[in-house]
Amino acid sequence: MTSDSFATLNLPPEVLSNLASLGYTAMTPIQAQALPPILAGQDVIARAKTGSGKTAAFGLGLLTKLQADQRAVQAVVLCPTRELADQVAKAIRELARTTPNIKVLTLCGGQPFTPQANSLTHGAHVIVGTPGRIEDHLRKETLDLAEVSTLVLDEADRMLDMGFQDTLEAIIEQMPVQRQTLLFSATYPEAIQLIAEDVLQEPVMVEALDSHDDSTIEQHFYPVSDEAHRQTALQVLLLKHRPESAVVFCNTKIETQELAAELRRRRFSVLALHGDLDQRDRDQTLVRFANKSVSVLVATDVAARGLDIDALDAVFNYQPANDPEVHVHRIGRTGRAGSQGMAFTLYTDKERRRVDQLAEYLDRQITDEALPPERHLEKRPNPPAMVTLLIDGGKKRKLRPGDILGALTAGGGVSGDQVGKIDRFDLRTYVAVHRDVAKAALTKLTEGKLKGRSFRVRRL
């Protein structure tokens, strides 16, 4: 038995069997470090980023303490965004498959309040949600946290960046002092240290920050003379390397909007992701980028949290990150699972100090590179391989992915391998199809029926 085997932990046989069925063959570094103290009931501070396996670490920990016969909230997981909360809740439900009668409830903003309150009246063991909505339920007395034995702060640094500190404190005040608290954060700024001192008791510190190196992420650094040159440089790099999917990080939401508008004017397939988007537009933006019907996502660091894209070809730092740890977190979104990724950083003379700080942090020499020739600007961007069709019907109308796939492939014209991701929400469904069959697919869904009913369908 290897030291990274889940069998080395004190877990029930049915849990180990379920882990194997879910494809958990061995513990990731953060799981190997964090699970022993978590299962021993200790408070833990873990520095780990998205994609490190942290959800399984705290998920297994909180599930082992649940009393299924007690219909009280016993564990709370706080997340910065609805997308991350949805991912976490789904993962915990999968981990709990062999534990009967465990109810996991998601409480996030952007969703109607009353149905959530009604669900709470039937009881739940685990609450996963965003701080603002959980505070709303506490204020309206639809949620009781008096029996909580485990609190998880997931991506705590971004919750603080988003201004949730007072909200977090108000929520924690409603919980028992005697509880286990697990804090997960990609970075560890001073604000995190202060909140850790307030809410954790003798915590164990573990970290597994970066499994990436120069063999999996190819980093390039380019000096630019001014803002106009920066914008041109980005276009040159996009046109030379032609990534199928790329995230461009800006430091402010105004910059994301302006840059996305300029790239769109230059015929790039691009969307902006920032804090001013309402939940519906945010959902749609993330779906279209994840299903490969949009090639470039221009985003702020905070807005991009919860972004879970397995095959991201490139990351562009339109400006250097303000903190070296944020830079590492940004570029760690490419080159995952052993694939080769690329990261490009643009900076002016005024920003060189940040690059020098990064070089010191990474303990490596950073060499200026010359940008590719501007003749690349004469090329046209490649259109994305996929197109998204929006169906005005979803879970509430009992529309299933199988119904849609069957309607698209019936009678020929569209094959199963020409249909990509199908993302269902309560009132709408997004379907990715190959560009060359988009017209045929739209015609089939518009003129045909799904489950004997007609739905409005349009191409985005």
C-alpha positions in Angstrom: 0.0 0.0 0.0 1.5 3.4 -1.1 1.6 6.4 1.2 -0.7 8.3 -1.1 -3.4 5.6 -1.0 -6.8 6.6 0.5 -6.7 3.1 2.2 -4.1 4.5 4.6 -6.8 6.7 6.1 -9.3 5.7 8.7 -12.3 5.7 6.2 -15.1 3.1 6.1 -14.8 0.4 3.4 -17.9 1.8 1.6 -16.3 5.2 1.3 -13.1 3.8 -0.1 -15.2 1.8 -2.6 -17.1 4.9 -3.6 -13.8 6.9 -4.0 -12.5 4.2 -6.4 -15.7 4.3 -8.4 -15.3 8.1 -8.7 -11.8 7.7 -10.1 -9.9 8.7 -7.0 -6.9 6.4 -7.5 -4.5 8.2 -5.2 -4.4 11.3 -2.9 -3.2 14.5 -4.4 -0.5 16.4 -2.4 -3.1 18.6 -0.6 -5.3 15.6 0.2 -2.3 13.7 1.6 -1.3 16.6 3.8 -4.7 17.9 4.8 -6.8 14.7 5.4 -5.0 13.2 8.4 -5.4 16.4 10.6 -8.9 17.0 9.2 -10.0 13.5 10.0 -8.4 13.9 13.5 -10.7 16.8 14.1 -8.1 19.6 14.0 -8.5 23.0 12.5 -6.6 23.3 9.3 -5.3 26.2 7.1 -4.5 24.8 3.6 -2.9 26.8 0.8 -4.2 25.2 -2.3 -5.6 26.4 -5.6 -8.5 25.3 -7.8 -7.9 21.9 -9.4 -5.7 20.6 -6.5 -8.3 18.2 -5.0 -9.1 20.4 -2.1 -12.9 19.8 -2.3 -12.5 16.1 -1.7 -10.2 16.9 1.2 -12.7 19.0 3.1 -15.7 17.0 1.7 -14.5 13.7 3.1 -13.7 15.4 6.4 -17.1 17.0 7.0 -19.0 13.9 5.8 -17.3 11.6 8.4 -18.7 13.8 11.2 -22.3 14.0 10.0 -25.1 12.4 12.0 -27.6 11.4 9.3 -30.5 10.9 11.7 -30.2 14.5 12.9 -32.0 16.9 10.5 -30.0 19.9 11.6 -27.3 21.8 9.6 -24.1 20.3 10.7 -21.6 21.6 8.1 -21.4 24.9 6.2 -19.1 25.5 3.2 -18.8 29.2 2.2 -17.6 29.9 -1.4 -17.0 33.3 -3.2 -19.2 32.5 -6.2 -22.3 30.6 -7.2 -20.3 28.6 -9.8 -17.8 27.3 -7.2 -20.6 26.6 -4.7 -22.4 24.5 -7.4 -19.2 22.6 -8.1 -18.6 22.0 -4.4 -22.1 20.8 -3.7 -22.0 18.4 -6.7 -18.7 17.0 -5.5 -19.9 16.5 -1.9 -23.1 14.7 -3.1 -20.9 12.3 -5.1 -18.7 11.7 -2.1 -21.8 11.0 0.0 -23.4 8.5 -2.4 -22.8 5.6 0.0 -24.0 7.5 3.0 -27.8 7.2 3.1 -30.1 10.1 3.7 -27.5 12.9 3.5 -29.0 16.1 2.2 -26.8 18.8 0.7 -28.4 22.2 0.0 -27.0 25.1 -2.1 -27.8 28.6 -1.0 -26.6 31.3 -3.4 -27.6 34.7 -4.7 -29.1 35.1 -8.2 -31.7 32.5 -7.3 -35.2 33.0 -5.8 -35.2 33.2 -2.0 -38.5 31.6 -1.2 -37.8 28.1 -2.7 -34.6 28.0 -0.7 -36.4 28.9 2.5 -39.0 26.2 1.7 -36.2 23.6 1.2 -34.7 24.6 4.6 -38.0 23.8 6.4 -37.5 20.1 5.3 -34.0 20.1 6.9 -30.4 19.7 5.5 -27.2 18.3 6.8 -24.8 20.4 4.7 -25.2 23.9 3.4 -22.9 25.1 0.5 -23.4 28.8 -0.4 -22.2 32.3 -0.9 -21.8 34.6 2.1 -24.4 37.2 1.1 -27.3 34.7 0.6 -26.5 32.8 3.8 -26.5 36.0 5.8 -29.9 36.8 4.2 -31.3 33.5 5.5 -29.9 34.1 8.9 -31.3 37.6 9.1 -34.8 36.3 8.0 -34.4 33.4 10.5 -34.9 30.8 7.8 -31.5 29.2 8.7 -30.3 27.9 12.0 -26.5 27.3 12.5 -26.6 26.4 16.2 -25.7 22.7 15.5 -22.8 23.3 13.1 -19.8 21.2 13.8 -17.7 21.9 10.6 -17.1 25.2 8.9 -15.2 25.4 5.6 -14.0 28.7 4.1 -13.2 27.8 0.5 -11.1 30.3 -1.5 -11.1 32.6 1.5 -8.8 35.1 -0.1 -11.3 35.8 -2.8 -14.1 36.2 -0.4 -12.1 38.9 1.4 -11.2 40.5 -2.0 -14.9 40.7 -2.8 -15.6 42.5 0.5 -17.2 39.7 2.5 -15.2 40.1 5.7 -18.1 41.7 7.7 -20.5 39.1 6.3 -18.2 36.2 7.2 -17.9 37.5 10.7 -21.7 37.9 11.1 -22.2 34.3 9.9 -19.5 32.8 12.1 -21.1 34.5 15.1 -24.2 32.3 14.6 -22.2 29.1 15.0 -20.9 27.3 18.1 -17.4 28.3 19.2 -16.6 24.6 19.6 -16.4 23.4 16.0 -13.9 22.4 13.4 -12.9 25.2 11.0 -11.1 24.5 7.7 -9.7 27.4 5.7 -8.6 26.9 2.1 -6.9 29.7 0.2 -4.7 30.0 -2.9 -2.9 33.0 -1.4 -2.2 34.0 2.2 -2.3 37.8 2.5 -2.4 39.6 5.8 -6.2 39.8 5.9 -6.4 36.0 5.8 -3.9 35.7 8.7 -6.1 38.1 10.8 -9.3 36.2 10.1 -7.5 32.9 10.7 -6.3 34.1 14.1 -9.9 35.0 15.0 -11.8 31.9 13.9 -9.4 29.0 14.0 -8.0 27.2 17.1 -4.4 25.9 17.0 -4.7 25.3 13.3 -2.4 22.9 11.4 -0.9 24.6 8.3 -0.5 22.6 5.1 0.3 23.7 1.6 0.5 22.3 -1.9 0.5 25.3 -4.1 2.1 24.6 -7.4 2.5 21.3 -9.3 3.4 23.3 -12.4 6.9 24.0 -13.6 8.6 25.0 -16.9 7.9 21.6 -18.3 4.2 22.1 -18.2 3.8 25.9 -18.5 5.9 27.8 -21.0 6.2 31.4 -19.7 7.0 34.4 -21.8 7.5 38.1 -20.7 7.2 41.0 -23.1 8.0 44.7 -22.3 5.6 47.2 -24.0 6.0 50.9 -24.4 2.5 52.2 -23.6 -1.2 51.2 -23.4 -1.6 51.3 -27.2 1.4 49.0 -27.7 0.1 46.7 -25.0 -3.2 46.2 -26.9 -1.4 45.6 -30.1 1.0 43.1 -28.5 -1.9 41.1 -27.1 -3.5 40.9 -30.6 -0.2 39.9 -32.2 0.3 37.1 -29.6 -3.3 35.8 -30.0 -2.9 35.8 -33.8 0.4 34.1 -33.8 -0.4 31.3 -31.3 -4.1 31.0 -32.0 -5.2 29.3 -28.8 -8.5 27.5 -28.9 -9.3 28.8 -25.4 -7.5 31.6 -23.6 -8.1 33.8 -20.5 -6.8 37.4 -20.6 -6.5 38.8 -17.0 -7.0 42.5 -16.4 -6.7 44.2 -13.1 -10.0 46.2 -13.3 -13.5 45.5 -14.6 -13.4 48.7 -16.7 -10.3 47.3 -18.5 -12.0 44.0 -19.1 -15.0 45.7 -20.8 -12.9 48.1 -22.9 -10.4 45.4 -24.0 -13.1 42.9 -24.9 -14.9 45.6 -26.9 -11.7 46.3 -28.9 -10.9 42.6 -29.5 -14.5 42.1 -30.7 -14.1 45.1 -33.1 -11.0 43.2 -34.4 -13.2 40.2 -35.0 -11.9 38.0 -32.2 -14.4 35.7 -30.5 -14.4 37.2 -27.1 -16.5 37.8 -24.0 -15.8 39.8 -20.8 -16.3 38.4 -17.3 -16.5 40.9 -14.4 -18.4 41.8 -11.3 -21.1 43.9 -12.9 -22.6 41.0 -14.8 -25.9 39.7 -13.5 -26.2 36.0 -12.7 -27.9 35.1 -16.0 -25.2 36.8 -18.1 -22.4 35.4 -16.0 -23.8 31.9 -16.4 -24.1 32.3 -20.2 -20.6 33.7 -20.5 -19.1 30.8 -18.5 -21.1 28.2 -20.5 -20.1 29.6 -23.9 -16.4 29.8 -22.9 -16.4 26.3 -21.4 -18.1 24.7 -24.4 -15.6 26.2 -26.8 -18.0 28.4 -28.7 -16.0 31.5 -27.5 -12.2 31.5 -27.8 -11.1 34.4 -25.5 -12.4 35.3 -22.0 -11.2 38.7 -20.7 -11.6 38.6 -16.9 -10.7 40.1 -13.6 -9.1 37.8 -11.0 -12.1 37.9 -8.7 -14.7 37.2 -11.5 -12.6 34.3 -12.8 -12.7 32.4 -9.5 -14.8 29.3 -9.8 -13.8 29.1 -13.5 -13.3 25.3 -14.1 -11.9 24.7 -17.6 -9.9 21.5 -18.0 -8.1 22.3 -21.3 -7.1 26.0 -21.2 -4.4 26.5 -23.9 -3.1 29.9 -22.7 -3.2 32.6 -20.1 -2.4 36.2 -20.8 -1.5 38.7 -18.1 -2.5 41.9 -19.8 -0.8 43.6 -16.8 1.3 41.9 -14.2 -0.6 40.7 -11.2 -0.3 42.9 -8.1 0.9 40.0 -6.1 3.3 37.2 -7.1 1.0 34.5 -5.6 -1.9 35.8 -7.8 0.4 35.4 -10.9 1.0 31.8 -9.9 -2.7 31.2 -9.4 -3.5 32.8 -12.8 -1.0 30.8 -14.9 -1.9 27.6 -13.0 -5.1 27.5 -15.0 -3.2 26.3 -18.0 -0.9 23.2 -18.3 -3.2 21.1 -16.1 -3.2 17.3 -16.0 0.2 17.1 -17.6 -0.8 19.0 -20.7 1.4 21.8 -22.1 0.3 25.3 -21.4 1.4 28.8 -22.3 1.5 32.0 -20.2 2.3 35.5 -21.5 2.9 38.6 -19.4 2.9 42.2 -20.8 4.4 45.0 -18.8 5.6 48.6 -19.1 8.6 50.2 -17.4 6.4 51.4 -14.6 5.4 47.8 -14.0 8.8 46.3 -14.1 9.1 46.4 -10.3 6.3 43.8 -10.2 8.1 41.6 -12.6 11.3 41.8 -10.5 9.3 40.9 -7.4 7.9 37.9 -9.3 11.4 36.8 -10.3 12.4 36.9 -6.7 9.3 35.0 -5.6 9.8 32.3 -8.3 13.6 32.2 -7.7 14.2 32.3 -11.4 15.6 34.8 -13.9 13.0 36.5 -16.1 14.3 37.6 -19.5 12.7 40.2 -21.7 11.6 38.8 -25.0 10.9 40.5 -28.3 7.3 40.4 -29.5 6.5 38.5 -32.7 6.4 40.7 -35.9 3.3 42.9 -36.4 2.6 41.3 -39.8 0.6 38.7 -37.8 -2.0 41.5 -37.5 -2.8 41.0 -41.2 -4.3 37.6 -40.3 -7.9 37.0 -39.3 -8.7 35.3 -36.0 -10.0 31.7 -36.3 -13.6 31.2 -35.5 -14.3 28.9 -32.5 -15.1 25.3 -33.4 -18.4 25.3 -31.7 -21.6 27.4 -31.7 -24.1 27.7 -28.8 -27.8 27.2 -29.2 -30.1 28.5 -26.5 -33.3 26.7 -25.7 -35.9 28.5 -23.6 -36.6 25.5 -21.4 -34.7 23.6 -18.8 -35.0 21.5 -15.6 -38.3 23.0 -14.6 -39.9 21.8 -17.9 -38.3 18.4 -17.4 -36.1 18.8 -20.5 -33.2 16.3 -20.4 -29.9 16.2 -22.3 -31.0 12.8 -23.8 -34.1 14.4 -25.3 -32.0 17.1 -27.0 -29.4 14.7 -28.3 -32.1 12.4 -29.6 -33.8 15.3 -31.5 -30.6 16.5 -33.0 -29.4 13.1 -34.3 -32.7 11.7 -35.4 -33.0 11.4 -39.2 -29.3 12.2 -39.9 -27.7 15.5 -40.7 -26.2 15.9 -37.2 -24.1 13.1 -35.6 -23.6 12.5 -31.9 -19.9 13.5 -32.1 -20.9 16.9 -33.5 -22.9 17.7 -30.4 -20.8 19.1 -27.5 -21.7 20.1 -23.9 -25.3 20.4 -22.9 -25.8 22.7 -19.9 -29.2 22.8 -18.2 -30.5 25.5 -15.9 -33.9 25.9 -14.4 -35.4 27.9 -17.3 -32.9 27.5 -20.1 -30.6 25.0 -21.8 -27.4 25.7 -23.7 -26.3 23.3 -26.4 -22.9 23.4 -28.1 -22.8 22.0 -31.7 -20.0 22.0 -34.3 -20.0 25.2 -36.4 -20.5 23.3 -39.7 -23.8 21.8 -38.5 -25.1 24.8 -36.5 -27.7 25.7 -39.2 -29.0 22.2 -39.5 -29.1 21.8 -35.7 -31.0 25.0 -35.2 -33.5 24.0 -37.9 -34.1 20.6 -36.2 -34.7 22.1 -32.8 -36.8 25.0 -34.1 -39.1 23.0 -36.4 -39.2 19.7 -34.5 -40.4 19.0 -31.0 -38.8 18.0 -27.7 -40.8 15.6 -25.6 -43.8 16.4 -27.8 -43.5 20.2 -27.2 -42.2 23.1 -29.1 -39.5 25.3 -27.6 -38.1 28.7 -28.7 -34.5 28.1 -29.8 -31.9 30.7 -31.0 -28.3 30.9 -31.9 -26.1 33.0 -29.6 
